Amino acid sequence: ASIKEEILNWISDKNCKKYKFN
């Protein structure tokens, strides 16, 4: 996956609050 896709996934996860990333 591209960096942009990873950022979008991180934003999506953050918004859904399903996962916790440091």
C-alpha positions as CSV (number, residue, x, y, z in Angstrom):
1,A,0.0,0.0,0.0
2,S,1.1,3.6,-0.6
3,I,1.9,6.0,2.1
4,K,-1.3,8.0,1.3
5,E,-3.4,4.8,1.7
6,E,-1.8,4.1,5.0
7,I,-2.6,7.6,6.2
8,L,-6.2,7.3,5.0
9,N,-6.4,4.0,6.8
10,W,-5.0,5.6,10.0
11,I,-7.5,8.4,9.8
12,S,-10.4,5.9,9.2
13,D,-9.3,3.8,12.1
14,K,-8.9,6.9,14.3
15,N,-12.4,8.1,13.4
16,C,-13.9,4.6,14.0
17,K,-11.8,4.2,17.2
18,K,-11.5,0.5,16.4
19,Y,-7.7,0.4,16.8
20,K,-5.1,2.3,18.8
21,F,-1.8,3.4,17.1
22,N,1.1,5.2,18.7
